[in-house]
């Protein structure tokens, strides 16, 4: 999702739909079911947050009317309950070595930590 957001939004006559909005007007009932909306709804321009409350109000009420903070807590509880698969032999040591290398000073680069470079 971060890549999608970083890519930005396309802004043109079709994505803005000004003609459609003008045609339907402020009291229009057809915007959500228009062909344009249905075509763009699941396009790459549509980004649905991973943490949101969506769906019918009656379903939300049946679930106890949780707010977004409670939904987040529930997700965290589920993720914490998951068991990570065991790491292949030697991977833990290799990761520790990589992490440790970020704190070392590289004398060839003028005292910068390994992996860093100066930007001019």
KEDO-432371 format. One record per residue (C-alpha): x, y, z. Coordinates in nm, 2 decimals, decimal comma. Example, Ala and Ser with C-alpha at 12.3 -4.5 7.8 and 13.67 -1.06 7.14 Angstrom:
{{1,23 -0,45 0,78}},
{{1,37 -0,11 0,71}},
END
This chain:
{{0,00 0,00 0,00}},
{{0,29 0,24 0,07}},
{{0,41 0,20 -0,29}},
{{0,07 0,27 -0,42}},
{{0,04 0,59 -0,21}},
{{0,39 0,70 -0,30}},
{{0,30 0,66 -0,67}},
{{0,04 0,94 -0,63}},
{{-0,30 0,99 -0,80}},
{{-0,38 1,04 -1,16}},
{{-0,57 1,36 -1,21}},
{{-0,75 1,40 -1,54}},
{{-1,10 1,45 -1,68}},
{{-1,19 1,08 -1,64}},
{{-1,06 1,04 -1,28}},
{{-1,22 1,37 -1,17}},
{{-1,56 1,30 -1,33}},
{{-1,66 1,66 -1,32}},
{{-1,91 1,61 -1,61}},
{{-2,07 1,32 -1,43}},
{{-2,10 1,52 -1,11}},
{{-2,25 1,82 -1,29}},
{{-2,49 1,59 -1,48}},
{{-2,62 1,42 -1,16}},
{{-2,63 1,74 -0,96}},
{{-2,64 1,79 -0,58}},
{{-2,95 1,58 -0,53}},
{{-2,86 1,30 -0,77}},
{{-2,92 0,94 -0,67}},
{{-2,72 0,77 -0,94}},
{{-2,36 0,86 -0,87}},
{{-2,26 0,54 -0,68}},
{{-2,43 0,31 -0,93}},
{{-2,31 0,50 -1,24}},
{{-2,09 0,31 -1,49}},
{{-1,81 0,55 -1,42}},
{{-1,81 0,48 -1,05}},
{{-1,82 0,11 -1,10}},
{{-1,54 0,13 -1,35}},
{{-1,31 0,32 -1,12}},
{{-1,41 0,17 -0,79}},
{{-1,16 -0,11 -0,78}},
{{-0,90 0,05 -1,00}},
{{-0,55 0,14 -0,87}},
{{-0,69 0,48 -0,78}},
{{-0,91 0,32 -0,51}},
{{-0,72 0,25 -0,19}},
{{-0,90 0,08 0,09}},
{{-0,74 0,13 0,43}},
{{-0,64 -0,20 0,60}},
{{-0,77 -0,06 0,93}},
{{-1,12 0,08 0,89}},
{{-1,48 -0,01 0,96}},
{{-1,67 -0,10 0,65}},
{{-1,99 -0,27 0,58}},
{{-2,35 -0,24 0,69}},
{{-2,43 -0,07 1,02}},
{{-2,63 -0,36 1,14}},
{{-2,33 -0,60 1,11}},
{{-2,11 -0,34 1,29}},
{{-2,37 -0,33 1,57}},
{{-2,38 -0,71 1,59}},
{{-2,01 -0,71 1,64}},
{{-2,04 -0,49 1,94}},
{{-2,00 -0,15 1,76}},
{{-1,62 -0,15 1,79}},
{{-1,44 0,18 1,71}},
{{-1,12 0,18 1,50}},
{{-0,90 0,16 1,81}},
{{-1,07 -0,16 1,92}},
{{-1,05 -0,30 1,57}},
{{-0,67 -0,23 1,58}},
{{-0,64 -0,40 1,92}},
{{-0,82 -0,71 1,78}},
{{-0,59 -0,73 1,49}},
{{-0,28 -0,70 1,71}},
{{-0,41 -0,98 1,93}},
{{-0,46 -1,21 1,63}},
{{-0,11 -1,13 1,49}},
{{0,05 -1,19 1,83}},
{{-0,12 -1,53 1,84}},
{{0,04 -1,64 1,52}},
{{0,35 -1,85 1,54}},
{{0,63 -1,76 1,31}},
{{0,78 -2,05 1,13}},
{{1,13 -2,15 1,26}},
{{1,42 -1,99 1,08}},
{{1,65 -2,20 0,87}},
{{1,98 -2,30 1,04}},
{{2,23 -2,01 1,05}},
{{1,98 -1,74 0,96}},
{{1,96 -1,59 1,31}},
{{2,34 -1,56 1,32}},
{{2,35 -1,41 0,97}},
{{2,08 -1,15 1,06}},
{{2,27 -1,06 1,38}},
{{2,59 -1,01 1,17}},
{{2,41 -0,78 0,93}},
{{2,26 -0,58 1,21}},
{{2,59 -0,55 1,38}},
{{2,75 -0,43 1,06}},
{{2,54 -0,11 1,06}},
{{2,71 0,00 1,38}},
{{3,07 -0,06 1,26}},
{{3,28 0,23 1,13}},
{{3,42 0,18 0,78}},
{{3,77 0,35 0,76}},
{{3,76 0,35 0,38}},
{{3,45 0,57 0,36}},
{{3,59 0,85 0,59}},
{{3,44 0,73 0,92}},
{{3,08 0,66 0,80}},
{{2,90 0,35 0,92}},
{{2,89 0,06 0,68}},
{{2,61 0,09 0,43}},
{{2,59 0,47 0,45}},
{{2,69 0,72 0,19}},
{{2,72 1,09 0,19}},
{{2,48 1,29 -0,01}},
{{2,60 1,62 -0,16}},
END
